[in-house]
């Protein structure tokens, strides 16, 4: 795995964790009940993860 692949995997993992933490109905218990991300940023993060999945990166 190249350095770029390692970085991409780490960034995707971070985005997925942020999305899970801030979504209305998380798939895992939240780290904090105070977690919040504005909807437009949550949507942008989800679009980035979806785009990576479509490109075969995720």
Backbone as JSON, one array per atom type, in Angstrom:
{
  "sequence": "XXXXXXXXXXXXXXXXXXXXXXXXXXXXXXXXXXXXXXXXXXXXXXXXXXXXXXXXXX",
  "N": [[0.85, -1.17, 0.0], [0.59, 2.17, -0.89], [1.85, 5.37, 0.29], [-0.03, 7.35, -0.23], [-2.35, 5.8, -0.44], [-2.54, 4.87, 2.18], [-2.93, 7.28, 3.55], [-5.37, 8.1, 2.38], [-7.04, 6.02, 3.28], [-6.95, 6.48, 6.04], [-8.11, 9.03, 6.18], [-10.69, 8.49, 5.17], [-11.6, 6.72, 7.13], [-11.67, 8.46, 9.31], [-13.59, 10.33, 8.42], [-15.85, 8.65, 8.24], [-16.17, 7.96, 10.93], [-16.75, 10.46, 12.03], [-19.14, 11.05, 10.69], [-20.79, 8.97, 11.65], [-20.81, 9.63, 14.38], [-22.19, 12.02, 14.41], [-24.62, 11.7, 13.14], [-28.25, 11.52, 12.97], [-29.39, 9.07, 13.76], [-27.28, 7.13, 14.97], [-25.13, 4.38, 14.06], [-23.57, 3.2, 15.9], [-22.9, 3.48, 19.46], [-22.75, 6.84, 20.61], [-19.84, 8.85, 21.2], [-20.02, 11.18, 22.63], [-22.84, 12.86, 23.92], [-23.16, 15.41, 23.17], [-22.29, 15.79, 20.62], [-22.16, 17.38, 17.49], [-22.67, 18.44, 14.17], [-23.03, 20.74, 11.61], [-25.69, 20.32, 9.25], [-25.01, 20.73, 6.5], [-22.27, 20.27, 6.45], [-22.11, 17.67, 7.37], [-23.45, 16.4, 5.3], [-21.67, 16.95, 3.19], [-19.44, 15.5, 4.03], [-20.5, 12.9, 3.91], [-21.0, 12.72, 1.16], [-18.38, 12.79, 0.21], [-17.4, 10.34, 1.2], [-19.13, 8.6, -0.16], [-18.4, 9.16, -2.81], [-15.76, 8.26, -2.8], [-16.25, 5.55, -2.4], [-17.59, 4.91, -4.78], [-15.5, 5.25, -6.52], [-13.99, 3.16, -5.88], [-12.27, 3.31, -3.76], [-12.97, 3.2, -1.1]],
  "CA": [[0.0, 0.0, 0.0], [1.39, 3.39, -0.98], [1.6, 6.39, 1.31], [-1.3, 8.0, -0.58], [-3.42, 4.87, -0.07], [-2.61, 4.88, 3.64], [-3.54, 8.56, 3.93], [-6.77, 8.05, 1.97], [-7.74, 5.11, 4.18], [-7.08, 7.15, 7.33], [-9.08, 10.11, 6.02], [-12.0, 7.88, 5.05], [-11.97, 6.21, 8.45], [-12.02, 9.62, 10.14], [-14.88, 10.85, 7.96], [-16.89, 7.7, 8.62], [-16.37, 8.09, 12.38], [-17.42, 11.75, 12.25], [-20.52, 10.89, 10.21], [-21.49, 8.11, 12.6], [-20.95, 10.34, 15.65], [-23.07, 13.18, 14.3], [-25.89, 11.43, 12.46], [-29.43, 11.49, 13.83], [-29.56, 7.72, 14.29], [-25.96, 6.51, 14.77], [-25.06, 2.92, 14.01], [-22.83, 2.81, 17.1], [-23.11, 4.46, 20.54], [-21.98, 8.08, 20.46], [-18.78, 9.15, 22.17], [-20.55, 12.26, 23.45], [-24.2, 13.25, 23.55], [-23.09, 16.8, 22.69], [-21.73, 15.83, 19.27], [-22.99, 18.1, 16.52], [-22.05, 18.96, 12.97], [-24.1, 21.3, 10.78], [-26.15, 19.39, 8.21], [-24.3, 20.89, 5.23], [-20.96, 19.64, 6.58], [-22.36, 16.24, 7.46], [-23.78, 15.97, 3.93], [-20.43, 17.0, 2.4], [-18.62, 14.36, 4.44], [-21.12, 11.7, 3.37], [-20.77, 12.73, -0.28], [-16.98, 12.42, -0.01], [-17.3, 8.9, 1.42], [-19.82, 7.95, -1.27], [-17.57, 9.33, -4.01], [-14.63, 7.34, -2.67], [-16.76, 4.19, -2.61], [-17.85, 4.76, -6.21], [-14.2, 5.19, -7.2], [-13.32, 1.94, -5.45], [-11.27, 3.63, -2.75], [-13.47, 2.84, 0.24]],
  "C": [[0.9, 1.24, 0.0], [1.04, 4.36, 0.14], [0.26, 7.08, 1.04], [-2.48, 7.11, -0.21], [-3.62, 4.85, 1.44], [-3.3, 6.14, 4.14], [-5.02, 8.56, 3.58], [-7.59, 7.16, 2.9], [-7.96, 5.77, 5.55], [-8.11, 8.27, 7.26], [-10.5, 9.56, 5.91], [-12.49, 7.34, 6.39], [-12.4, 7.35, 9.37], [-13.37, 10.2, 9.72], [-16.03, 9.94, 8.37], [-17.2, 7.79, 10.11], [-17.11, 9.38, 12.71], [-18.89, 11.66, 11.84], [-21.34, 10.08, 11.21], [-21.77, 8.84, 13.91], [-22.02, 11.42, 15.57], [-24.42, 12.91, 13.64], [-27.04, 11.31, 13.46], [-29.61, 10.13, 14.5], [-28.26, 6.94, 14.08], [-26.03, 4.98, 14.8], [-24.31, 2.35, 15.22], [-23.11, 3.84, 18.19], [-22.21, 5.68, 20.33], [-20.92, 8.21, 21.55], [-19.28, 10.2, 23.14], [-21.96, 12.61, 22.99], [-24.25, 14.68, 23.03], [-22.57, 16.9, 21.26], [-22.7, 16.5, 18.3], [-22.12, 18.53, 15.35], [-23.17, 19.52, 12.12], [-24.42, 20.35, 9.62], [-25.37, 19.52, 6.91], [-22.91, 20.25, 5.29], [-21.08, 18.13, 6.69], [-22.66, 15.68, 6.07], [-22.52, 15.95, 3.05], [-19.52, 15.83, 2.75], [-19.17, 13.06, 3.87], [-20.91, 11.61, 1.87], [-19.33, 12.34, -0.6], [-16.78, 10.92, 0.18], [-17.96, 8.13, 0.29], [-19.01, 8.02, -2.55], [-16.37, 8.39, -3.97], [-15.07, 5.91, -2.9], [-17.03, 3.93, -4.09], [-16.56, 4.61, -7.0], [-13.42, 3.94, -6.8], [-12.25, 2.16, -4.41], [-11.68, 3.13, -1.38], [-13.57, 1.34, 0.4]]
}
